[in-house]
Amino acid sequence: MSRQTLNLGDDLYDYLLRVSLREPELFAELREETAALPGAAMQISPEQGQFMRLLVELTGARRALEVGTFTGYSALSVALAMPEDGTVITCDISEQSTAIARRYWARAGLSDRIELRLGPALHTLDTLLEQSAESFDFAFIDADKENYDGYYERLLGLVRPGGLIAIDNVLWGGSVIDPAKTDADTLAIRQLNEKLAVDDRVSLSMLPVGDGLTLARVR
């Protein structure tokens, strides 16, 4: 037993991947291509992608919503875990990075399960609220940090009671506890974390997966 989560060094992290990661070869290829791009750090880790696949399987999710697509690894992970009639709606503003995503979704044979909506995500979510309130089983936020609270509030209306919202980057490389860090992104994450801690609309768990992953189950 341990009284707190282990601090993984490179060797222990490599061991974790070696004995637990079940990553399709195509997913690894996508990560490798993404690693050469500007902003490559926005890519989620492979063990996080696998964890999200497990969450989708456990919840039996058939409708998922993602805010922040980048090159499509997380959407691919979620779609792979869904039944054939499952749907992932994913939001982004970049035609360049999502072109890579589309290519890999097609190669994986999952394009029919993933619907990309290009444009400001707040507008997309507002439109969905008018059409599909409380109709999603799972949602993932991994986009511009200043709008995290706005995304979260809208997802509370889009995800059904009992559904799950996953929020990425909640530890923000440790900046959340550094008082010298006062940039807008860090402040936005800090404020959302404090809000979630006392938000009785959800059940809550923050996990040290990747850059910090909060799971909020809608009550």
C-alpha positions as CSV (number, residue, x, y, z in Angstrom):
1,M,0.0,0.0,0.0
2,S,1.0,3.6,-0.4
3,R,-0.3,6.7,1.4
4,Q,-0.1,8.8,-1.8
5,T,0.3,8.3,-5.5
6,L,3.7,7.2,-6.8
7,N,5.9,9.7,-8.6
8,L,6.7,7.9,-11.8
9,G,10.2,8.2,-13.1
10,D,11.0,7.3,-16.7
11,D,11.9,3.7,-16.0
12,L,8.8,3.1,-14.0
13,Y,6.6,4.8,-16.6
14,D,8.2,2.7,-19.3
15,Y,7.4,-0.4,-17.2
16,L,3.8,0.8,-16.8
17,L,3.4,1.1,-20.6
18,R,5.1,-2.3,-21.3
19,V,2.9,-4.3,-19.0
20,S,-0.4,-2.5,-19.5
21,L,-0.7,-0.6,-22.7
22,R,-2.8,-2.2,-25.5
23,E,-2.4,0.4,-28.2
24,P,-3.3,-0.3,-31.8
25,E,-0.4,0.2,-34.2
26,L,-2.3,3.0,-36.0
27,F,-2.7,4.9,-32.7
28,A,1.1,4.8,-32.2
29,E,1.6,6.0,-35.7
30,L,-0.7,9.0,-35.1
31,R,1.2,9.8,-31.9
32,E,4.5,9.7,-33.7
33,E,3.2,12.0,-36.5
34,T,1.8,14.4,-33.9
35,A,5.0,14.5,-32.0
36,A,6.7,16.3,-34.9
37,L,4.1,19.1,-35.0
38,P,4.1,22.5,-33.2
39,G,1.9,22.1,-30.2
40,A,2.7,18.4,-29.9
41,A,2.4,18.7,-26.1
42,M,-1.4,18.9,-26.6
43,Q,-1.5,15.2,-27.4
44,I,-2.8,13.1,-24.6
45,S,-0.7,10.2,-23.4
46,P,-1.4,6.7,-24.6
47,E,-2.3,5.4,-21.2
48,Q,-4.8,8.2,-20.8
49,G,-6.3,7.2,-24.2
50,Q,-6.6,3.6,-23.0
51,F,-8.1,4.7,-19.7
52,M,-10.8,6.8,-21.6
53,R,-11.6,3.7,-23.7
54,L,-12.1,1.8,-20.5
55,L,-14.4,4.5,-19.1
56,V,-16.5,4.4,-22.3
57,E,-16.8,0.6,-22.1
58,L,-17.7,0.8,-18.4
59,T,-20.4,3.4,-18.9
60,G,-21.8,1.8,-22.0
61,A,-21.6,5.2,-23.7
62,R,-23.2,5.5,-27.2
63,R,-23.1,9.2,-27.6
64,A,-20.0,11.2,-26.7
65,L,-19.0,14.9,-27.0
66,E,-15.5,16.2,-27.2
67,V,-14.2,19.8,-26.9
68,G,-10.8,20.0,-28.6
69,T,-9.9,17.6,-31.3
70,F,-6.3,18.4,-32.3
71,T,-5.0,15.5,-34.4
72,G,-7.8,13.2,-33.3
73,Y,-6.2,10.7,-30.9
74,S,-8.8,11.1,-28.1
75,A,-11.8,11.0,-30.4
76,L,-10.3,7.9,-32.0
77,S,-9.9,6.3,-28.6
78,V,-13.5,7.0,-27.6
79,A,-14.9,5.9,-30.9
80,L,-13.0,2.6,-30.9
81,A,-14.6,1.7,-27.5
82,M,-18.1,2.4,-28.7
83,P,-20.6,0.0,-30.3
84,E,-21.1,0.2,-34.1
85,D,-24.0,2.6,-33.6
86,G,-22.0,4.9,-31.3
87,T,-21.4,8.6,-32.2
88,V,-18.7,11.1,-31.2
89,I,-19.2,14.7,-31.9
90,T,-15.9,16.6,-31.6
91,C,-15.3,20.4,-31.7
92,D,-12.3,22.3,-33.0
93,I,-11.4,25.4,-34.9
94,S,-8.3,24.2,-36.8
95,E,-8.7,22.8,-40.2
96,Q,-5.0,21.9,-40.4
97,S,-4.7,19.7,-37.3
98,T,-8.2,18.1,-37.8
99,A,-7.2,17.2,-41.4
100,I,-4.7,14.8,-39.8
101,A,-7.4,13.5,-37.5
102,R,-9.8,12.8,-40.4
103,R,-7.1,10.8,-42.2
104,Y,-6.5,8.6,-39.2
105,W,-10.2,8.2,-38.5
106,A,-10.7,7.0,-42.1
107,R,-7.8,4.6,-41.9
108,A,-9.2,3.1,-38.6
109,G,-12.6,2.7,-40.3
110,L,-14.2,4.9,-37.7
111,S,-15.2,8.0,-39.8
112,D,-18.8,7.0,-39.6
113,R,-18.7,7.2,-35.8
114,I,-17.0,10.6,-35.5
115,E,-18.6,13.9,-36.5
116,L,-16.3,16.9,-36.6
117,R,-17.8,20.4,-36.1
118,L,-15.4,23.2,-37.0
119,G,-16.0,26.5,-35.3
120,P,-15.9,28.1,-31.9
121,A,-16.9,25.3,-29.5
122,L,-19.1,27.5,-27.3
123,H,-21.3,28.2,-30.3
124,T,-21.4,24.5,-31.2
125,L,-22.4,23.6,-27.6
126,D,-25.1,26.3,-27.5
127,T,-26.6,24.8,-30.7
128,L,-26.5,21.3,-29.3
129,L,-28.2,22.5,-26.1
130,E,-31.1,23.7,-28.2
131,Q,-31.3,20.3,-30.0
132,S,-29.9,17.6,-27.8
133,A,-30.0,18.5,-24.1
134,E,-29.1,15.6,-21.7
135,S,-28.5,13.2,-24.6
136,F,-24.8,12.5,-24.2
137,D,-23.3,9.7,-22.1
138,F,-19.7,10.9,-22.0
139,A,-17.8,14.2,-22.6
140,F,-14.2,15.2,-22.7
141,I,-12.8,18.8,-22.4
142,D,-9.3,19.4,-23.7
143,A,-9.3,22.8,-25.4
144,D,-8.5,26.5,-24.6
145,K,-8.3,26.8,-20.9
146,E,-9.8,30.2,-20.6
147,N,-13.2,28.8,-21.7
148,Y,-13.0,25.6,-19.6
149,D,-15.7,26.9,-17.2
150,G,-18.0,27.8,-20.1
151,Y,-17.5,24.4,-21.6
152,Y,-18.2,22.7,-18.3
153,E,-21.4,24.6,-17.7
154,R,-22.8,23.7,-21.1
155,L,-21.8,20.1,-20.8
156,L,-23.8,19.9,-17.6
157,G,-26.8,20.5,-19.7
158,L,-25.8,18.2,-22.5
159,V,-24.7,15.1,-20.5
160,R,-27.5,13.0,-19.1
161,P,-27.8,12.4,-15.3
162,G,-25.4,9.5,-14.6
163,G,-23.2,10.5,-17.5
164,L,-19.5,11.4,-17.2
165,I,-17.5,14.5,-18.0
166,A,-13.7,14.2,-18.2
167,I,-11.6,17.3,-17.9
168,D,-8.0,17.3,-19.0
169,N,-4.9,19.3,-17.8
170,V,-6.3,20.1,-14.4
171,L,-2.9,19.9,-12.8
172,W,-1.4,22.1,-15.5
173,G,2.2,20.9,-15.1
174,G,2.1,21.9,-11.4
175,S,1.4,25.5,-12.2
176,V,-1.9,25.3,-10.3
177,I,0.0,25.4,-7.0
178,D,2.6,28.0,-8.0
179,P,1.6,31.5,-6.8
180,A,3.9,33.0,-9.3
181,K,1.8,31.7,-12.2
182,T,-0.9,34.2,-12.9
183,D,-1.4,33.8,-16.6
184,A,-5.0,33.5,-17.8
185,D,-4.8,29.8,-18.6
186,T,-3.5,28.9,-15.1
187,L,-6.0,31.1,-13.4
188,A,-8.9,29.6,-15.4
189,I,-7.9,26.1,-14.4
190,R,-7.4,27.0,-10.7
191,Q,-10.8,28.6,-10.6
192,L,-12.5,25.7,-12.2
193,N,-10.8,23.2,-9.9
194,E,-11.9,25.2,-6.8
195,K,-15.4,25.4,-8.2
196,L,-15.6,21.7,-8.9
197,A,-14.4,20.9,-5.4
198,V,-17.7,22.2,-4.0
199,D,-20.1,21.6,-6.9
200,D,-22.9,19.4,-5.7
201,R,-24.2,18.9,-9.2
202,V,-21.6,16.2,-9.8
203,S,-19.7,13.4,-8.0
204,L,-16.0,14.1,-8.4
205,S,-12.6,12.5,-8.6
206,M,-9.3,14.2,-9.7
207,L,-6.7,11.7,-10.9
208,P,-3.0,12.2,-11.6
209,V,-3.3,10.7,-15.1
210,G,-1.4,12.6,-17.8
211,D,-1.4,16.2,-16.8
212,G,-4.3,15.6,-14.4
213,L,-7.7,14.3,-15.3
214,T,-10.9,15.2,-13.4
215,L,-13.9,12.9,-13.7
216,A,-17.3,14.5,-12.9
217,R,-20.4,12.3,-12.9
218,V,-23.5,14.3,-13.5
219,R,-26.1,13.9,-10.7
